[in-house]
């Protein structure tokens, strides 16, 4: 498995979840995941991810919050296995210009740029997922930032791990990491089965 992990809006490659995924791969003899720092621009983020997918031959995605939103788009376009953690479904509704300015510093991002970036998000929205067997949704019903009902409706028919209570940050992510990674690692297992059938 070659994994691309995508952090959320208020996060980074040094986040608790990102580090947990990196450590899991190290402990289980898996290739180290690719964990980029995502730009503020959605267009630039997608461009970076697609470069990494090609460069590193990525075959699985894992994304949290806004990273989950990007993960859905990339998984659909590139036919990849994908696990999402409290994913944003319509992030332009939750994010506002002032959120972007506060996150990235008013001196670094102008109001017009913030409006433009929010508009970019619409281009990467996946209205309906295909091949739901490729998806796993890890959702906390106590998410205080995004709507768990919307998430579950969007992923209806996909594999689902429901956390009673919990928060958007999903502080007990480590307790669900085995299930998430086992699901993603099936990519390699399926490929090996196909190779064996071909050789036989």
C-alpha positions in Angstrom: 0.0 0.0 0.0 1.2 3.5 -0.9 -0.8 6.0 1.1 -1.5 9.7 0.7 -2.7 11.3 3.9 -4.5 14.6 3.7 -4.9 16.8 6.8 -7.8 19.1 7.5 -8.3 22.9 7.4 -6.9 23.8 10.8 -4.3 21.0 10.7 -0.9 20.1 9.3 1.4 17.1 8.6 2.4 17.3 12.3 -1.2 16.7 13.5 -2.0 13.9 15.9 -3.8 11.8 13.2 -1.1 12.3 10.6 1.6 11.3 13.1 -0.5 8.3 14.2 -0.7 7.1 10.5 3.0 7.6 10.0 3.8 5.6 13.1 1.4 2.8 12.2 3.0 2.3 8.8 6.4 2.2 10.4 5.4 -0.3 13.1 3.7 -2.6 10.5 6.4 -2.6 7.9 4.3 -0.5 5.4 5.8 2.1 3.1 5.9 5.5 4.8 2.8 7.5 3.8 3.0 10.7 1.9 1.8 13.6 4.1 2.0 16.9 2.3 1.4 20.4 3.7 -1.7 21.5 1.7 -1.8 25.0 0.2 -4.7 27.3 1.1 -6.0 27.2 -2.5 -8.1 24.2 -3.2 -6.9 24.2 -6.8 -3.3 24.2 -5.7 -4.0 21.5 -3.2 -5.6 19.2 -5.8 -2.7 19.9 -8.2 -0.2 19.0 -5.6 -2.0 15.8 -4.7 -2.3 14.7 -8.3 1.4 15.2 -8.7 2.1 13.1 -5.7 -0.3 10.4 -6.8 1.6 10.0 -10.1 5.1 10.5 -8.6 4.6 8.0 -5.8 2.2 5.6 -7.4 -0.4 6.2 -4.7 -3.1 3.5 -4.4 -4.9 4.6 -1.2 -6.1 7.8 0.3 -6.9 8.9 3.8 -8.3 12.4 4.6 -9.6 14.2 7.6 -12.2 17.0 7.4 -11.3 19.2 4.4 -8.7 16.6 3.5 -11.6 14.1 3.3 -13.3 16.4 0.9 -10.3 16.4 -1.3 -9.9 12.7 -0.9 -13.4 12.0 -2.3 -12.6 14.0 -5.5 -9.2 12.3 -5.9 -10.6 8.8 -5.2 -13.3 9.2 -7.8 -11.0 10.7 -10.4 -8.2 8.2 -10.0 -10.2 5.2 -8.8 -8.5 4.8 -5.5 -9.4 3.3 -2.2 -10.3 6.0 0.4 -10.9 6.4 4.1 -12.4 9.7 5.3 -12.5 11.0 8.9 -15.3 13.4 9.7 -15.1 14.7 6.1 -16.4 18.0 4.9 -19.2 17.4 2.3 -20.0 21.0 1.4 -17.1 23.0 3.0 -18.1 26.3 1.4 -21.0 26.3 3.8 -18.9 26.0 6.9 -15.9 28.0 5.9 -16.1 31.8 5.7 -13.7 34.4 4.4 -12.7 35.4 8.0 -11.9 31.7 8.8 -9.4 31.6 6.0 -7.9 35.0 7.0 -7.7 33.9 10.6 -6.1 30.6 9.7 -3.5 32.0 7.2 -3.0 35.5 8.7 -4.7 38.5 7.3 -1.4 39.8 5.9 -1.0 36.7 3.8 -4.5 36.3 2.3 -6.6 39.1 1.1 -10.4 39.2 1.3 -10.8 38.7 -2.5 -8.5 35.8 -2.5 -10.4 34.2 0.3 -13.7 34.5 -1.6 -12.0 33.0 -4.7 -10.7 30.0 -2.7 -14.1 29.3 -1.3 -15.5 29.4 -4.8 -12.9 27.0 -6.0 -14.2 24.3 -3.6 -17.4 23.9 -5.6 -15.4 22.5 -8.5 -14.2 19.6 -6.5 -17.6 18.6 -5.0 -18.6 15.0 -5.7 -22.4 14.9 -5.7 -22.7 11.2 -5.7 -20.0 8.6 -5.0 -19.5 5.6 -7.2 -18.2 2.1 -6.2 -19.0 2.6 -2.5 -17.0 -0.5 -1.7 -13.9 1.7 -2.1 -14.8 4.0 0.7 -14.7 3.9 4.5 -16.3 6.6 6.6 -15.2 7.2 10.2 -17.7 9.6 11.8 -18.1 11.0 15.3 -21.7 11.6 16.1 -20.6 14.4 18.5 -18.8 16.4 15.7 -19.3 20.0 16.7 -18.0 21.5 13.4 -19.6 19.4 10.6 -22.9 17.6 10.3 -22.6 13.8 11.0 -26.0 13.2 9.5 -24.9 14.8 6.2 -21.8 12.7 6.2 -23.6 9.4 6.8 -26.2 10.3 4.1 -23.5 11.1 1.6 -21.7 7.8 2.3 -24.7 5.6 2.6 -23.8 2.2 1.4 -20.1 2.5 2.2 -18.3 0.9 5.1 -19.0 2.9 8.2 -17.4 3.2 11.6 -19.6 5.2 13.9 -18.2 6.8 17.1 -20.8 7.6 19.7 -20.2 11.1 20.9 -16.6 12.1 20.1 -15.6 15.4 18.5 -14.5 16.8 15.1 -10.9 16.2 16.1 -11.7 12.6 17.0 -9.3 12.4 19.9 -9.6 8.6 20.1 -8.6 8.2 16.4 -5.9 5.7 17.5 -8.5 3.3 18.8 -9.9 3.1 15.2 -6.7 3.2 13.3 -6.4 -0.6 12.9 -9.7 -0.8 11.2 -9.0 2.2 8.9 -5.6 0.9 7.9 -6.8 -2.7 7.4 -9.4 -1.3 5.0 -6.9 0.7 3.1 -4.3 -2.1 3.0 -6.8 -4.3 1.1 -5.6 -2.5 -2.0 -2.4 -4.6 -2.0 -4.3 -7.7 -1.0 -6.7 -7.4 -4.0 -3.8 -6.8 -6.4 -2.0 -9.9 -5.1 -5.1 -12.0 -5.7 -5.5 -10.7 -9.2 -1.8 -11.4 -9.9 -2.1 -14.9 -8.6 -5.2 -15.6 -10.8 -3.3 -14.2 -13.8 -0.3 -16.4 -13.2 -2.4 -19.5 -12.7 
